[in-house]
Amino acid sequence: MSYPIETIRHSLAHVMAAAVQKLYPDVKFAGGPAIENGFYYDFDTDHRFSEEDFEKIEQEMRSLIKSNGRFEQRNVSLDEAKQIFANQPYKMEWLNEYDAAGEQLSVYTFRDFVDLCRGPHVETSKDLPRDSFKIRNVAGAYWKGDAKNKMLQRIYVDAFASKEELEAFLKMQEEAAARDNRKLGKDMDLFHFEPEYAPGAVFWHDKGYKIYRKLIEYIRNRQEKAGYLEISTPSVMDRCLWERSGHWAKYGEHNYSGKTQDGKTFCVKPMSCPGGMLVFGQGIKSYKDLPMYLAEFGKVNRYEAAGGLSGLMRVREFTQDDAHIFCTEEQLEAEVVKVLRFIKDIYSKFGFDKISMKLATRKESEFRIGSDEIWDKAEGALKHALDTNGIEYEIAEGDAAFYGPKIDNYLKDSMGRVWQCGTVQLDMNLPERFDLSYIGEDGEKHRPIMLHRAMLGSVERFMGVLLESTGGNLPLWLSPEPVVVTPISEKFREYAEEIVNVLRDNGIYARADLRDEKVNYKIRELSLAKTPIIAVVGEKEMTDRTVTLRHLGVEKQEVIKFDDFLSQMKEDVKMPL
């Protein structure tokens, strides 16, 4: 019998827990779900797991699988469950908080290991693979995800249905490690981090900042052509603004804030939305002004747990290509579709053609604002816009923002990994809270509908995704250093400098590598730094007014007339439309 991969992974999680229990009898169990590409399990034990333990645990898992043990399920009462797990404090804490109301609880037994679990599982361990799982690493994880609780040890395992799938995945992981944005940032001299002084904040070097600026410049150019108005709002604002918007109740603990001498509490901007609404609220707006597009490249700061920081992918200070679209109810559907097409077109210019979407719906939460009636209307409007225009999507239950439903855009990189970047969020609540209005055709005041929109999402994160997807081999228009000219000896230095000057005069950034090193050494270093084009010049090139080109990732050299090279580069470095 074949089983879904989620069932296999969940069953393997129980097998690993049983193996850990056998090897380390004092262990206390928290829980372990199946996740993408495998599973994890959280343990509490005095033994500190390390890579030296991984092979032991894997061998014990294979031994247990070979023993053909059964996964036996039975329903028990709450009192029975408490007796079973009397020596397991994390299970007991969960049971003590659980309002069973007469319901039966499900437990699964595999060999000597018993766990609270709804299942499903495979019937016996013979249905599980023995050679298609591998322990990836161990990491700290707070019980219930709360930093106030004890830190547990979380063992992550990659698991697939076949050995071939595991090997393919591990090969992809090796490639991903070689393309890690932190490694590329160092190799290409783009940026670095200072965990001691500014954890989660990027120190941009010249070349990295060139890419950062070009990304913003490109989005700015596209937005201006599409009729967006660019604004800028303060970086520090009074706490009362965030209380009015609802952000303080939801995200207050993630804000950087402090009191001033007059006793007021000010916050470093964690998002741009309230500032955009204050700008819209200035002056009288007419229905003729709508839709109105207000864009801001807002630098924001949010306190993320130190353990969650990950290069450019997760930082505490970042820039959002944020925009807020104010429109009428009649304009809403067209605006949603227009933005989704805009985002898709933007991604295509960076080589991302595989885009998927998820409609995130409401979550019952104390922080959610707005009535069910408003939420019904908002969710229905987004769903209708997607359905009417034949746009494929999935439903993501409970993933909405606290103020409204949203359509998240996911792009797939060259290694098959999926990243959430762009988003379109429908908000009928914050315009109400800020008492925004426009004058309709009837001469009366009406409430606008607002769309929150980001295309890149975070400039930093998108840059990280792009670097890893391309392996640092960026398109020429985005490269911080498209051409480096290197002479083979001091005699040809003047010709190299002449080429650089002509390129720069024509708007093409170039520099000459005039170090007193062998040319092959310089080529190796420049290739490591992902220089797109290395132009080598010597006596023949100077005599013939040519350059010998080495393109990144291409072994064959190309000799070309310099004038032809200049014409070609003028086209290649142009920003896409």
Residue pairs with C-beta under 8 A, 6 or more apart in sequence:
1 123
1 127
3 11
3 122
3 127
5 160
5 161
6 34
7 120
7 121
7 122
8 122
8 127
8 128
8 129
8 159
8 161
9 34
9 35
9 38
9 39
9 159
10 33
10 34
10 39
10 117
10 119
10 120
10 121
11 71
11 110
11 121
11 122
11 125
11 127
11 128
12 39
12 61
12 128
12 133
12 157
12 159
13 32
13 33
13 34
13 39
13 40
13 41
13 157
14 71
14 108
14 110
14 113
14 115
14 117
14 121
15 61
15 64
15 65
15 110
15 125
15 128
16 32
16 39
16 41
16 57
16 61
16 155
16 157
17 29
17 32
17 41
17 43
17 113
17 115
18 64
18 110
18 111
18 112
18 113
19 57
19 60
19 61
19 63
19 64
20 27
20 41
20 43
20 57
20 155
21 27
21 29
21 112
21 113
22 60
22 64
22 112
23 53
23 56
23 57
23 60
24 45
24 47
26 45
26 46
26 47
27 43
27 44
27 45
27 47
28 43
28 44
28 45
28 88
28 89
28 90
29 41
29 42
29 43
29 44
29 88
29 90
29 91
29 115
30 41
30 42
30 43
30 44
30 90
30 143
30 152
31 41
31 42
31 90
32 39
32 40
32 41
32 42
33 39
33 40
37 158
37 159
37 160
37 169
38 133
38 136
38 156
38 157
38 158
38 159
38 160
39 156
39 157
39 159
40 154
40 155
40 156
40 157
41 154
41 155
42 141
42 143
42 152
42 153
42 154
43 49
43 152
43 153
43 154
43 155
44 89
44 90
44 143
44 150
44 152
44 153
45 153
47 53
48 153
49 138
49 153
49 155
50 138
54 135
57 135
57 155
58 133
58 134
58 135
61 133
62 130
62 131
64 110
64 111
64 125
65 125
65 126
65 128
65 130
66 125
66 130
67 111
67 125
68 124
68 125
68 126
69 110
69 111
69 124
69 125
70 110
70 123
70 124
70 125
71 108
71 109
71 110
71 119
71 121
71 122
71 123
71 124
71 125
72 108
72 109
72 110
73 106
73 107
73 108
73 109
73 119
73 121
74 106
74 107
74 109
75 104
75 105
75 106
75 107
76 84
76 104
76 105
76 106
76 107
77 100
77 104
77 105
78 95
78 98
78 100
78 105
80 105
81 91
81 95
81 105
81 107
81 116
82 92
82 95
84 107
84 114
85 91
85 92
85 95
85 114
85 116
86 92
90 143
91 116
94 116
95 105
95 116
98 105
105 116
106 116
106 117
106 118
106 119
107 114
107 115
107 116
107 117
108 114
108 115
108 117
108 119
108 121
110 121
110 125
122 128
129 159
129 160
129 161
129 162
129 163
131 163
131 166
132 159
132 160
132 161
132 162
132 163
132 165
132 166
133 157
133 158
133 159
133 160
133 166
134 157
134 158
134 159
134 166
134 170
135 155
135 156
135 157
135 158
136 156
136 157
136 158
137 155
137 156
138 153
138 154
138 155
138 156
139 153
139 154
139 156
139 307
140 151
140 152
140 153
140 154
140 307
141 151
141 152
141 153
141 154
142 148
142 149
142 150
142 151
142 152
143 149
143 150
143 151
143 152
147 305
158 166
158 169
158 170
158 173
159 166
160 166
160 169
172 415
172 416
175 415
176 415
176 417
176 468
177 183
178 471
179 415
179 467
179 468
179 469
179 471
179 472
180 311
180 468
181 311
181 312
181 313
181 463
181 464
181 467
181 468
182 193
182 311
182 312
184 190
184 467
184 468
184 471
184 472
184 530
185 191
185 192
185 208
185 311
185 312
185 467
186 192
187 472
187 528
187 529
187 530
188 207
188 208
188 472
188 529
188 530
189 205
189 207
189 208
189 529
190 204
190 205
190 207
190 208
190 211
190 467
190 480
191 202
191 203
191 204
191 205
191 208
191 312
192 203
192 205
193 199
193 200
193 201
193 202
193 203
193 311
194 201
194 203
198 317
199 306
199 309
199 316
200 304
200 306
200 309
200 314
200 315
200 316
200 317
201 315
201 316
201 317
202 208
202 312
202 315
202 317
202 460
204 212
206 480
207 480
207 481
208 480
210 480
210 481
210 509
211 463
211 474
211 478
211 479
211 480
212 319
212 459
212 460
212 463
214 477
214 478
214 480
214 575
215 456
215 459
215 462
215 463
215 478
216 297
216 319
216 321
216 459
217 575
218 349
218 478
218 575
218 576
219 297
219 321
219 346
219 455
219 456
220 230
220 295
220 297
221 575
222 342
222 346
223 230
223 293
223 295
223 323
224 230
226 293
226 342
227 293
228 293
228 294
228 295
228 323
229 292
229 293
229 294
229 295
230 295
230 296
230 297
231 275
231 276
231 279
231 294
231 295
231 296
232 296
232 297
232 298
233 269
233 272
233 275
233 276
233 278
233 279
233 296
233 298
234 269
234 275
235 268
235 269
235 299
236 266
236 267
236 268
236 269
237 266
237 267
237 269
237 274
237 275
238 264
238 265
238 266
238 267
239 248
239 257
239 264
239 265
239 266
239 267
241 267
241 274
241 278
242 248
242 252
242 255
242 267
242 270
242 274
243 249
244 274
244 433
244 434
245 273
245 274
245 277
245 430
245 433
245 434
246 367
246 369
246 402
246 403
246 429
246 430
246 433
247 270
247 271
247 273
247 274
248 255
248 267
249 367
250 367
250 402
251 270
251 302
253 303
254 270
254 302
254 303
254 304
255 267
255 268
255 270
255 302
255 303
256 267
256 268
256 270
256 301
256 303
257 265
257 266
257 267
257 268
258 265
258 266
259 265
259 266
260 266
268 301
269 275
269 298
269 299
269 300
269 301
270 300
270 301
270 302
271 298
271 300
271 320
271 322
272 296
272 298
272 300
272 320
272 322
272 324
273 322
273 324
273 430
273 452
274 430
274 434
275 296
275 298
276 294
276 296
276 322
276 324
277 324
277 430
277 431
277 434
277 436
277 450
278 434
279 294
280 292
280 294
280 324
280 326
280 436
280 448
281 434
281 435
281 436
284 439
285 292
285 326
285 437
285 438
285 439
285 448
286 438
286 439
287 328
287 438
287 439
287 440
287 441
287 446
289 438
290 326
290 327
290 328
290 331
290 438
290 448
291 325
291 326
291 327
291 328
291 331
291 335
292 325
292 326
292 327
293 323
293 324
293 325
294 323
294 324
294 325
294 326
295 321
295 322
295 323
296 320
296 322
296 323
297 319
297 320
297 321
297 322
297 459
298 319
298 320
298 322
299 317
299 318
299 319
300 317
300 318
300 319
300 320
301 316
301 317
302 316
303 316
304 314
304 315
304 316
308 314
309 315
309 316
311 464
312 460
312 461
312 463
312 464
312 467
313 461
313 464
313 465
314 461
315 458
315 460
315 461
318 458
318 459
318 460
318 461
319 458
319 459
319 460
320 454
320 457
320 458
320 459
321 454
321 455
321 456
321 457
321 459
322 452
322 453
322 454
323 452
323 453
323 454
324 450
324 451
324 452
324 453
325 335
325 339
325 450
325 451
325 453
326 431
326 436
326 438
326 448
326 449
326 450
327 335
327 448
327 449
327 450
327 451
328 438
328 440
328 446
328 448
328 449
329 449
332 381
332 385
332 426
332 449
332 451
333 381
333 384
333 385
333 388
335 451
336 381
336 382
336 385
336 407
336 424
336 426
336 451
337 385
337 389
337 391
339 424
339 451
339 453
340 357
340 391
340 407
340 409
340 424
342 455
343 355
343 409
343 422
343 424
343 455
344 355
344 409
346 422
346 455
346 456
347 353
347 355
347 409
347 411
347 421
347 422
349 576
350 466
350 475
351 414
351 469
351 470
351 475
352 411
352 412
352 413
352 469
354 411
354 412
355 409
355 410
355 411
355 412
356 392
356 393
356 394
356 409
356 410
356 412
356 418
357 386
357 391
357 392
357 393
357 394
357 407
357 408
357 409
357 410
358 393
358 394
358 395
358 396
358 399
358 407
358 408
358 410
359 379
359 382
359 383
359 386
359 393
359 394
359 395
359 396
359 405
359 406
359 407
360 396
360 398
360 399
360 400
360 401
360 405
360 406
360 407
360 408
361 379
361 395
361 396
361 397
361 398
361 399
361 400
361 405
362 368
362 375
362 379
362 398
362 400
362 405
363 397
363 398
363 399
363 400
364 398
365 402
367 402
368 402
369 402
369 403
369 429
369 433
370 403
370 404
370 428
370 429
370 432
374 428
374 429
375 404
375 405
377 428
378 404
378 405
378 426
378 427
378 428
379 400
379 405
381 426
382 405
382 406
382 407
382 426
385 391
386 393
386 407
393 407
396 408
399 406
399 408
400 406
401 425
401 427
401 452
403 425
403 427
403 429
403 430
404 425
404 426
404 427
404 428
404 429
405 425
405 426
406 423
406 424
406 425
406 426
406 452
407 423
407 424
407 425
408 420
408 422
408 423
409 420
409 421
409 422
409 423
409 424
410 418
410 419
410 420
410 421
411 418
411 419
411 421
411 465
412 418
412 419
413 419
413 465
413 468
413 469
414 469
414 470
414 471
415 468
415 469
419 461
419 465
420 457
421 454
421 455
421 456
421 457
421 461
421 462
421 465
422 453
422 454
422 455
422 456
422 457
423 452
423 453
423 454
423 457
424 451
424 452
424 453
425 451
425 452
425 453
426 449
426 450
426 451
427 449
427 450
427 451
427 452
428 447
428 449
428 450
430 450
431 447
431 448
431 449
431 450
432 447
436 447
436 448
436 450
437 445
437 446
437 447
437 448
438 445
438 446
438 448
439 445
439 446
440 446
456 462
466 474
466 478
467 474
471 530
472 530
473 530
473 532
473 552
473 553
474 530
474 532
476 482
476 532
476 533
476 569
476 572
476 573
477 572
477 573
477 574
477 575
477 576
479 532
480 509
481 509
481 510
481 511
481 531
481 532
482 508
482 509
482 510
482 532
482 533
482 569
482 572
482 573
483 503
483 508
483 509
483 510
483 531
483 532
483 533
483 534
483 535
483 569
484 510
484 511
484 512
484 513
484 526
484 531
484 533
484 534
484 535
485 496
485 499
485 500
485 510
485 511
485 512
485 513
485 535
485 536
485 537
485 547
486 496
486 512
486 513
486 514
486 519
486 522
486 523
486 526
486 534
486 535
486 536
486 537
487 493
487 495
487 496
487 512
487 514
487 519
487 536
487 537
487 538
488 519
488 536
488 537
488 538
489 538
490 516
491 539
492 537
492 538
492 539
492 541
492 542
493 512
493 514
495 537
495 541
495 542
496 512
496 514
496 537
497 512
497 514
499 510
499 512
499 535
499 537
499 547
499 562
500 510
500 511
500 512
502 562
502 566
503 509
503 510
503 566
503 569
504 510
506 566
506 569
506 570
507 570
507 573
508 566
508 569
508 570
508 573
513 522
513 526
515 522
519 536
523 534
523 536
523 550
526 534
527 534
527 550
527 552
530 552
531 552
532 551
532 552
533 549
533 550
533 551
533 552
534 549
534 550
535 547
535 548
535 549
535 550
535 565
536 547
536 548
536 549
536 550
536 557
537 547
537 548
538 548
540 546
541 547
541 548
541 559
544 561
545 561
545 562
545 563
546 559
546 560
546 561
546 562
547 559
547 560
547 562
547 565
548 557
548 558
548 559
549 557
549 558
549 559
549 560
549 565
550 557
551 558
560 568
